[in-house]
Amino acid sequence: MPINLNKLKSVLRRGSRKVKGVKPNKSIELRYRKTLLSLVREIGVFNLEFIKSIDGLVKDSKFTDYNSLFDKQFSERIDSLSKDYAEKYIGQADAEHKKAFIREINSKIGVNLTSILRDNSNRVGRVVSHRIKENSDLIKSLAGDYKEQAREAIHDTLLQGENGETLRARLEHIEGVTESRAELIARDQTQKVCSELNGARQQDIGVTRYIWSGIDDGRERETHIENNGKTFDWNSPPVETGHPGEDIQCRCTADPDLSNLLETLSNLPDE
């Protein structure tokens, strides 16, 4: 559908500029968290199955290589699954962001801007590719660190002659810590991909500046509170914080500043 520039100019001049940035999709985050926790718990089951033989190993003075058993069952799968999980998660996040972005822009401006948003946007493509790699690496790291911590606990138990119950408790603690990390990854990455897609899609429609929008719940960092309500350029992020969502667990949002879009449109001839 062609954009009616006269109508768009008129709407923007009337002051309908309070368009909100897209917020992270909670359902996407929950699905991602569920996927990561499932992997963690699967490894946890493997660990518990392994220690059933711990008494026999100590008794027979055997030192089973935990790494080789783990690698045989998980390593190739994790290499494959990490990319599959990341591609599925980022693909869903991108699709939902696009729908929410179009819905917000169209509802506030009253003009259909869908035709401006290309599926093969270079900006969006770079965000998607970067986040897929980042999340694939994070999943590998999550599993790899869990493996190393479990291996160390098992080997220490064998060397010190401790019983299986002591080891079970240590492994359950390690699993709990890993689950917390999985939840953090899901939450933080959902915020980051949303933030980067906000920047990409806002710039795709000609928006070069945004207004920092905080949560205002008393739990924000001072530097983020100071940014709240201020206008920043997408090409020049705040030095101490980066753009909204870039700091770990930052819940702030970038609301598009449409004033520069009005300036650009004012230089175009009327239809």
C-alpha positions in Angstrom: 0.0 0.0 0.0 1.6 3.3 -1.0 2.3 5.8 1.8 0.2 9.0 1.6 2.9 11.5 2.5 0.3 14.4 2.9 -1.6 12.3 5.5 1.6 11.3 7.3 2.8 14.9 7.4 -0.5 16.0 8.8 -0.6 13.4 11.4 3.0 14.1 12.6 2.3 17.9 12.7 -0.7 17.3 15.0 1.8 15.9 17.5 0.9 12.2 17.4 4.5 11.2 18.1 4.3 9.3 21.3 5.1 6.0 19.7 6.4 3.4 22.1 9.4 1.1 21.5 8.6 -2.6 21.4 9.1 -4.3 24.8 10.6 -7.8 25.2 8.1 -10.6 24.5 7.6 -12.5 27.7 6.2 -15.6 26.1 9.3 -15.9 23.9 11.5 -15.5 27.0 9.5 -18.2 28.8 9.8 -20.7 26.0 13.5 -20.1 25.6 14.0 -20.5 29.4 12.0 -23.8 29.3 14.2 -25.0 26.5 17.5 -24.2 28.3 16.3 -25.7 31.6 15.3 -28.9 29.8 18.9 -29.2 28.5 20.3 -28.5 32.0 18.1 -31.1 33.6 18.9 -33.7 31.0 22.6 -33.3 31.9 21.6 -33.5 35.6 19.9 -36.8 35.0 23.1 -38.1 33.3 25.2 -36.9 36.2 23.0 -38.7 38.8 23.0 -41.9 36.7 26.8 -41.7 36.6 27.3 -41.5 40.3 25.2 -44.6 40.9 28.4 -46.5 40.2 30.6 -44.3 42.4 30.9 -46.9 45.3 32.1 -49.5 42.8 34.6 -47.2 41.2 36.2 -46.3 44.5 36.2 -50.0 45.7 37.8 -51.2 42.4 40.3 -48.2 42.4 39.1 -47.3 38.9 39.1 -43.7 37.7 36.5 -43.4 35.1 36.9 -40.5 32.6 33.8 -38.5 33.1 34.6 -36.2 30.2 34.7 -39.1 27.7 31.3 -40.4 28.8 29.8 -37.0 28.8 31.2 -36.2 25.3 30.0 -39.5 24.0 26.4 -38.7 25.0 26.2 -34.9 24.7 29.0 -33.0 22.9 27.9 -33.6 19.3 24.3 -33.1 20.3 25.0 -29.8 22.0 26.9 -28.5 19.0 23.9 -29.2 16.9 21.2 -28.3 19.4 22.8 -25.0 20.3 22.5 -23.6 16.8 19.0 -25.1 16.3 17.8 -23.6 19.6 19.4 -20.2 18.9 17.9 -20.1 15.3 14.5 -21.0 16.5 14.5 -18.6 19.4 15.9 -15.6 17.5 13.5 -16.4 14.5 10.5 -16.3 16.9 11.7 -13.1 18.6 12.3 -11.4 15.3 8.8 -12.4 13.9 7.0 -11.2 17.0 9.0 -8.0 17.2 8.1 -7.1 13.6 4.4 -7.7 14.2 4.5 -5.6 17.4 6.5 -2.8 15.8 4.2 -2.5 12.8 1.1 -2.6 15.1 2.5 0.2 17.3 3.6 2.4 14.4 0.3 2.0 12.5 -1.9 2.5 15.5 -0.2 5.7 16.7 0.5 7.3 13.4 -2.5 6.1 11.6 -0.6 5.4 8.4 0.4 2.0 7.0 4.2 1.8 7.1 4.4 -1.9 6.4 5.8 -1.5 2.9 8.9 0.3 4.2 9.9 -2.7 6.4 11.7 -5.1 4.1 12.1 -8.7 5.2 15.7 -8.6 4.0 16.7 -5.5 5.8 20.5 -5.4 6.2 20.2 -4.0 9.7 17.7 -6.6 10.9 19.8 -9.3 9.2 22.9 -8.3 11.0 21.0 -8.3 14.4 19.6 -11.8 13.7 22.9 -13.3 12.6 24.8 -11.8 15.5 22.2 -12.9 18.1 22.1 -16.4 16.7 25.8 -16.8 17.0 25.8 -15.2 20.5 23.1 -17.5 21.8 24.6 -20.6 20.2 27.9 -19.8 22.0 26.1 -19.1 25.3 24.3 -22.5 25.1 27.6 -24.3 24.5 29.2 -22.4 27.3 26.3 -23.2 29.6 26.6 -26.9 29.0 30.4 -26.9 28.9 30.8 -25.1 32.2 28.2 -27.4 33.8 30.2 -30.4 32.6 33.5 -29.1 34.0 32.0 -28.3 37.4 30.4 -31.7 37.6 33.6 -33.4 36.5 35.6 -31.6 39.1 33.1 -32.5 41.8 33.1 -36.2 40.8 36.9 -36.4 40.6 37.3 -34.7 44.0 34.8 -37.2 45.5 36.7 -40.2 44.1 40.0 -38.9 45.2 38.9 -38.0 48.7 36.9 -41.2 49.2 33.6 -39.4 50.0 30.3 -41.1 49.7 27.7 -40.9 46.9 25.3 -38.7 49.0 27.9 -36.0 49.4 28.5 -36.0 45.7 24.8 -36.0 44.9 24.4 -32.9 47.1 27.3 -31.1 45.3 25.9 -32.0 41.9 22.4 -30.7 42.8 23.9 -27.5 43.9 25.8 -27.1 40.6 22.6 -27.9 38.7 20.7 -25.2 40.6 23.4 -22.6 39.8 23.3 -23.6 36.2 19.6 -23.3 36.1 19.8 -19.8 37.5 22.3 -19.0 34.7 20.0 -20.4 32.1 17.2 -18.2 33.3 19.5 -15.2 33.2 20.5 -16.0 29.7 16.9 -16.2 28.5 15.9 -13.0 30.3 18.9 -10.9 29.2 19.1 -12.2 25.6 15.4 -11.5 25.1 15.9 -7.9 26.2 19.0 -7.5 24.1 17.5 -8.9 20.9 14.4 -6.7 21.4 16.6 -3.6 21.9 18.7 -4.3 18.8 15.7 -4.9 16.7 14.1 -1.7 17.9 17.2 0.1 16.7 17.3 -1.7 13.3 13.6 -1.2 12.5 13.4 2.3 13.7 16.3 3.3 11.5 14.7 1.3 8.6 11.8 3.7 8.6 14.0 6.8 8.9 14.1 7.4 12.7 17.6 8.4 13.8 16.9 9.3 17.4 15.1 7.8 20.3 13.8 8.8 23.8 15.1 6.7 26.7 12.1 5.1 28.6 12.8 3.7 32.0 10.9 1.3 34.2 10.7 3.6 37.3 10.2 0.8 39.8 13.0 1.8 42.2 15.3 -1.0 41.0 17.0 0.8 38.1 20.7 1.8 38.1 21.4 5.5 38.7 22.9 5.9 35.2 19.7 4.6 33.7 17.5 6.8 35.8 19.6 9.8 34.6 19.0 8.8 31.0 15.2 8.5 31.4 13.3 11.0 29.1 16.4 12.1 27.3 16.9 11.9 23.6 19.8 10.0 22.1 21.1 9.3 18.6 21.1 5.7 17.4 24.6 6.3 16.0 25.9 7.7 19.3 24.9 5.6 22.3 25.2 7.0 25.9 28.8 6.2 27.0 28.1 4.8 30.4 25.1 2.6 29.6 24.9 1.9 25.8 21.5 1.9 24.2 18.5 0.7 26.3 18.8 -3.1 26.8 22.5 -3.3 26.2 23.5 -3.3 29.8 23.0 -6.8 31.4 19.4 -7.1 32.5 18.6 -3.6 31.4 14.8 -3.3 31.1 14.6 0.1 29.6 13.2 0.8 26.1 14.0 3.1 23.2 10.9 5.0 22.1 11.3 6.4 18.6 11.6 10.1 18.2 9.6 10.9 15.1 10.5 14.6 15.0 13.4 14.0 12.6 11.0 12.0 10.4 8.8 15.0 10.2 11.8 17.1 9.2 12.7 14.7 6.5 9.1 14.5 5.1 8.8 18.3 5.2 11.5 18.5 2.5 9.6 16.1 0.2 7.1 17.5 -2.3 3.4 17.1 -1.5 1.6 14.4 -3.4 
